[in-house]
Amino acid sequence: MKKLLIQACSLVIALSLTASGHDATPDQGGKFEAGKNTFLLNGEPYVIKAAELHYPRIPRPYWDNRIKMCKALGMNTICLYVFWNAHESEPDKFDFTGQNDLREFVKLCQANGMNVILRPGPYVCAEWEMGGLPWWLLKNKDVRLREDDPYFLDRVDRFQKAVADQVSDLTVGKGGPIIMVQVENEYGSYGINKPYVATIRDMLRKHFGNDVMLFQCDWASNFTDNGLDDLLWTMNFGTGADIDQQFARLKEMRPESPLMCSEYWSGWFDKWGAAHETRPAGKMIEGLDEMLSKGISFSLYMTHGGTNWGHWAGANSPGYAPDVTSYDYDAPINESGQPTQKYHALRRMFAKYDKKQAKIPNTIKPIEIPEFELTEAAPLFSNLPEPNTDHDIKSMEQYGQGFGSILYRTTLPELEDASLLTINEPHDYAQVFLDGKFIGSLDRRNNEKNIALPPCRPGAVLDILVEAMGRINFGRAIKDYKGITDNVCLTLEIGHRHFTCDLKEWEIFNLEDKPEFYGAARFVPAKSLSKDTSGRLPRGIYRGEFTLKKTSDTFLDMSAWGKGLVYVNGHPIGRFWEIGPQQSLYMPGCWLREGKNDIMVFDIIGPRSTRIAGLDKHVIDDLRVSRARTHRNEKDTLDLTLQEPQLSAAITTGNGWKKLILDTPATGRYVCMEFPASNDGQNIISIAEICLCDETGRQIPREKWNVIFADSEETEGNHTADKLFDLQESTYWSTEKDSNTTNHIVVDLGAVYKIGAVRLLPRMEPGAPGSPARIRMYISGKPMIHDKKNGPGIV
Ligand code: GLA
């Protein structure tokens, strides 16, 4: 084992000794181009078999091993994103060292005989904080992200130049391994703006020169919206998709273009509080086999996902769905670098096309490490930093803070009766305290904003502790401020009338996710603290040491801890949250030491025990939420008695978007859709995406949509009703098998709109399984839900 680690750690030596196995002639430079229906590498037809890997998600000492694993699988290329925010944590302070050493990673790919596809964004999505954009862009409140905004474009240009300074001499034309560079990322899911995409293209041309091939990736349903004439177009789609259908439009428009699926999704990512995602190996392999048999190039996203260390996990939207620390992705190589059954099955299939497969390298086997205790504690409320004061409450970014938690404090007048506190909006997890007593929490995932306060004395201290989770990485909501983003108000009921006032005069305590903050704490023996009535120790910082006789990878069991972040030997290991599905954190052996190791945990809820064990198996599939995952309260029934449908229409069979126009546009905030039967006669309805258009045909924003009622949802495999507008074509809403309902769902659009049409996308698998045969749509100013307790019209 030790030998293995030493091998993995001595990359630099290995690099200088390994002769380049790259197919192109490295010294003179090669040529990669698009020929007639095929790529050409040095004039020869070439099928790209790319493995997506993200170097910041893999411990640097393991980079070489993971690249070799991809090669042994049968891949010839590594496809990688460059995360802008990891490289430029403060404006103009670029870091390309250690985990961020892009150049070294690219050279290592070359040393292993692999080509590289570089995807420098600036936006990348990738379930990474803010889709790779740096949070500090938000200090400029008017910034228009991913648009022709002079400030944004200036910052992008500096970043692209910094990336090019690292690797522009490593393009295939200059003897390096980089065969293609991607322009932006799936811009079609954000908007229509060819001039912006063209600006990014021109920047890349300026910094990388004219000899490297530039390309764009998007979905089959929207690539024409932003496709530039002089760029190669590639499609992204997932396991199970109808491959011919995915390329049909591209073939029509550019009959001679080489075909490539630039992201073929091997699995999917996990969100806190939602079931662990998996995708079947068989279907994935069938798709890749089909592509290879047709000479179609691909990149398998992810071949190895790795880990969202520290605070780097992003969040999905619409709604708010923060991603977990593990980016295992149900990929062929799992989070800790082990080949899975998917890996072996895929390798067997690849052997049909390539008889000379490289040998699978040795892997590091995870071990158990003895349970240890964090013996010191620094309770949060006795370790607050010096506060700032402010008349109005502001977001974290406006106080110059990017990550971590923030505490807002003010005092209240005497309140003889209970009142209602409203926080607009708590991003992302707020805990409310009155005179130091915990009142309750507000979770952005559930759109919670209101909390009842008990009567209080004059001058009672109100504390609101807000923890920031990942910034949204998808859709228009990426401009995602943290802390409290707007205001806090109190509503009192006096003589049956409601009075609301804005709370002002705040003290602000910045609890940044930085070693300086944790290091300044005054620790006491953890044993001196007692548990509260719910069995928790105080929220705060916990510290300990553990001694190891031998090191290897392990998984830290965090299941007795509440919610927060872990650091081991100074390495940010990631976020934990008791709700799951992830209960253990991947702890790479290369960051452990024989002898003494130190660990620090910041827990904003409070642990139930201060002990942690190292497991030899990862626990990423243990969901512990009591809340139902469906979108229907048991007591709710649908009430359409006073409604006439504004649309009643048949829907054609087959894949691709369907548009249905209302005879007369209708106005309302609530939309009830009814799907009485499916086209395939099975008793299941499935739909990938739904959009609404206004009377001019423009799409109505989906960021504030919320499903308030669904009479059937499949909870296995995450096919709940919110998948209807998660902007992901590969995930879909599905009713339960034989649910015997008429399949209604009610969506709150978040504001009143005039609706002229509905667009609907069936599943992308062949034959569009479960596509509805009919739609009836009701539009109203009221929710159309009958709640047995409160009567009609109450949500
Ligand atoms: C899209 C994005 C990727 C990633 C996947 C989902 O294809 O381009 O960055 O977010 O979705 O994992």
Residues whose N, C-alpha, C, O or C-beta is under 5 A from the ligand:
A	BS01	GLA	V124 C125 A126 E127 E186 N236 E263
